[in-house]
Amino acid sequence: MNTNTISANCYRSGEIIFLSEGEDVPDGVALIASGPADEVRAAVEVMARHSRYDETLLVPGLPEAEDNEQALTALRLFIGEVEKRLELQL
């Protein structure tokens, strides 16, 4: 079990990135979740959309959002689903 702490973050494009504790957070990213690496990564990977072209993970609905309001709604829904999965892992 990996006990390192990570955060899952995303860009407005929907692309999800994982950052180790203490790693610089790029400008323009939103926090999805943070906590034990194995738990956060598992919760996010299950709920995320997987790119057809590579190993990129995406927040469902975020790339297609026509405006920032739709994008925020998609992000909030995704964060809620990830939080539920993390609660189930406790």
C-alpha positions as CSV (number, residue, x, y, z in Angstrom):
1,M,0.0,0.0,0.0
2,N,1.3,3.4,-1.0
3,T,0.9,5.8,1.9
4,N,2.2,8.9,0.1
5,T,-0.3,11.8,-0.2
6,I,-1.3,13.1,-3.6
7,S,-3.8,15.5,-5.0
8,A,-5.9,14.9,-8.1
9,N,-6.4,18.1,-10.1
10,C,-7.7,19.1,-13.5
11,Y,-7.4,21.8,-16.1
12,R,-10.3,23.5,-17.8
13,S,-9.8,21.1,-20.7
14,G,-10.8,18.3,-18.4
15,E,-7.4,16.7,-18.3
16,I,-6.7,15.2,-14.8
17,I,-3.2,15.3,-13.3
18,F,-1.9,13.8,-10.1
19,L,0.6,15.8,-7.9
20,S,2.7,14.5,-5.1
21,E,2.6,16.3,-1.8
22,G,4.8,19.4,-2.0
23,E,4.9,19.4,-5.8
24,D,4.2,22.8,-7.4
25,V,0.6,23.2,-8.5
26,P,0.4,24.6,-12.0
27,D,-1.7,27.7,-12.7
28,G,-5.2,27.2,-13.7
29,V,-5.9,23.8,-12.1
30,A,-8.8,22.9,-9.8
31,L,-8.5,20.5,-6.9
32,I,-10.6,17.3,-7.2
33,A,-9.4,15.4,-4.1
34,S,-6.3,14.8,-2.0
35,G,-5.3,12.0,0.4
36,P,-3.5,8.7,0.4
37,A,-2.2,8.0,-3.1
38,D,-3.7,4.6,-3.7
39,E,-7.2,5.7,-2.5
40,V,-7.3,8.9,-4.5
41,R,-5.9,7.4,-7.6
42,A,-8.3,4.5,-7.5
43,A,-11.3,6.7,-6.9
44,V,-10.5,9.1,-9.7
45,E,-9.5,6.5,-12.2
46,V,-12.8,4.6,-11.8
47,M,-14.9,7.7,-12.2
48,A,-12.9,9.5,-15.0
49,R,-13.3,9.2,-18.7
50,H,-10.3,7.4,-20.3
51,S,-8.9,8.9,-23.5
52,R,-9.2,6.7,-26.6
53,Y,-5.7,7.8,-27.7
54,D,-3.5,7.5,-24.7
55,E,-3.6,7.2,-20.9
56,T,-5.1,10.6,-20.3
57,L,-7.9,10.8,-17.8
58,L,-10.6,13.4,-18.2
59,V,-13.4,14.8,-16.0
60,P,-16.6,13.7,-17.7
61,G,-18.5,16.6,-19.3
62,L,-15.7,19.1,-18.8
63,P,-14.2,19.0,-22.3
64,E,-17.6,19.4,-23.9
65,A,-18.8,22.2,-21.6
66,E,-19.9,25.2,-23.7
67,D,-19.3,27.7,-21.0
68,N,-17.7,28.1,-17.6
69,E,-21.1,27.5,-15.8
70,Q,-21.5,24.1,-17.5
71,A,-17.8,23.3,-16.8
72,L,-18.3,24.1,-13.1
73,T,-21.4,21.9,-12.9
74,A,-19.5,19.0,-14.5
75,L,-16.6,19.5,-12.1
76,R,-18.9,19.6,-9.1
77,L,-20.6,16.4,-10.1
78,F,-17.3,14.6,-10.6
79,I,-15.9,15.8,-7.3
80,G,-19.1,14.6,-5.6
81,E,-18.7,11.1,-7.2
82,V,-15.1,10.9,-6.2
83,E,-15.8,11.9,-2.7
84,K,-18.5,9.2,-2.4
85,R,-16.0,6.6,-3.6
86,L,-13.4,7.8,-1.1
87,E,-15.9,7.5,1.7
88,L,-16.7,3.9,0.7
89,Q,-13.0,3.1,0.9
90,L,-12.7,4.1,4.5
